[in-house]
Amino acid sequence: MIEAGPRVLVPGLANLAPGVERYRIRGGAVTALLLSAGDSLEINDPEGCQPVEVTAFDREGQSDPGLLGVQTGSPAAGIVGILHGGGEGARRVADALAEQSVDISAARAIHGFGPDSPAGETLRLTAQANLVCVIGTPGAKMLAHEQNPPTDVVAWVTRSSAIPEGVQVLPDPLVNGFQRFETVSF
């Protein structure tokens, strides 16, 4: 297949088609995404054996797995544990959910993968309405004799329509914006 025009390739940058977004969810962390009706979400576990929980919240802050096309869900204990743990990203997600009056303790989650899942397994979901999606990769700190740390997963979002200008969500900052550096000369 021949493409319509030339594409600039920049080493080190993802060459994604328009409307495709990539998110890395660190092991033991959570990420929140805004999805519109018809958007598809694919979560890939590149290393295997990493449990994943996905919750969806409607505009009223109610959790419903049906918003992602799955009829049953179970308590989102892993996401709740991460949010109550208070890590840097977890605080930001918890604060954003609290602003929307979301009761995370009552959330129902779609559980994907497991302790024996193979590397490269993918979970595919489609948003049935506009929603906030929270993806969590629960896991405890690694014990040296078990060799089972929580690992990163990758989420791919394919938008059903282009995002209007000015609605894009900025990515997480690369560094803490409150750091202070001083240069002392003698």
N, C-alpha and C positions, 0 to 999 in steps of 0.2 A: 504494500500500500504506500502510495506517495503522498507526503504531507502537502498542504496547500501552500506553505511558504517556508522560508528558512527559519530555524530556531537557534537562538544564541545559546551555546553551551558554556556554562561557567563551572570550572572544576570545584567540587566541594559543595555545590548547591543542588538541591533537589530539582529535577526537571519535571514538575508536576503539571498535568493538564489543568486548564482553568476549571474552577469548581471543585478541585480535589485538595484536601487539606490533610496534613500528617501531624499527629500528636504522639509524643513519647510519654508514657505514664511510668514513672520510676517505681521500682519495687518498694512496696510498703507506703505508697502515696496515693493521692486522689487527684483527679482532674475533672473540672466541670466544663461542659460544652453546651452551646445553644444549638438546637436542631429545629428545622422547620419540617412541616409535613412533606413526606416524600424523600427526605434526605436518607441516604444509606450510611450505616456505620459498620465498619469491619474492624474487629480487634484481633490482632495477630500476636501469638505467643512464640517469639522466635527461638527461645531456649527450651521451652516446655516446662511442665510441672509447676506453673505459676497460676494459682487460682485468681479469678477475676470476678468482681461484682459490678453490675451495671444497674443503676436506678434511674427512673424517669419521673420528673415532676411536672404537673400541668401548671397553668397560670395561677391557680388557687393554692399551689404548694402541696397538692395531694400526690402521693406516690402511687403509680399504677404501671405495672409491667406491660399492660395492654397497649400503652402508648408507643411501645417498641415492637408490637406485634406478637408478644408472648403472653399467654393467658394466665400462667401461674408464676408465682414468685415466692420467695421465702425471705425471712428477715435479713436485712443488710447489716449483719453483725460486724463484718470486716470493715465496711465503710464507716460505720459508727465508731468502731475502735480507733481507726486512723484519725477521724475528725476529733475525737476526744483526746487523742495523744498529743495534739497541739504542735505538730511540726510546722515549719514555715509555710508550705503550701496548704497544709490542712487548715491552719488558722484563716487563711484568705478565703478558702472555699466555705468553711463554716460560717464566717462573717457574711459572705455573700448570700448564703442560704438563709441565714437568720434575718437579713434585711427583707427577704421575700416571704417571711413568716412560714418557712418550711420546718416541719417537725421531723428531723432526720431520724429520731429514735423509732418512729413508726414506719420508716421506709421499707418497701418490699423490693427485693433485688432479683435480677436474673443472674444466676451463678454459671459461669463458664469455666471451662478447663478444670483441672484437678491435679492432685499430687502425682498422678501417673500419666498425664496428658503428653503426647509426643511433641517434639519441637516443630514449630511451623503451623500448629493448629490454628484455625480461624473461626471466629464467631461472627455471624452476619445478622444484622438487625436493620429494620427500616422504621423510621419515625412515622407514626400514624397521625400526628398533630404537632403543633408547635410545642416544644418542651425544653426543659433543662435536663441534661443527662449528666449523671455523676458516675465516673468510672474509677473503681478502686482496685488496687492490687495488694490485698492483705498479706501480711507475713510478719513473723516475729524476727527478732535479731537472730543471726545464725549462731548455732552452737558449733564449736570447732569439730566435734566428732561426728556431726551429721552432714556437714557440707551441703546445706540447702538454703542459701540466702534468697530473699525475695528478689526477683529479677524484673527487668523492664518489659513492658508490652508496648505495641505500636497500634494506635487507632487511626484508621483512615476514614475520613468523612467525604462522601461525594454529595455535593449539593444538588438538589433538584432544580434550583434556579439560582441565578447570580445573586450575591449578597448586595443589597443597595449600598451606594457610596455613603460612608460615614457610620456604618453599623458594624464594621469589622471590629473584632475583639483583639486587643494587643496581646502578644505572647508574654510569657513570664519573663521578668527581667533576668539578665545574665548574671548580675551581681547585686548585692545589697546596695540600694541607693543612699543609704544613710552612712556609708563609710566615709571617714575623713582621713585624708592623706596630707601630711605636712612634710615639707622639704626644709631641712635645716642646713645652712651653710656656715662654715667656720671662717 
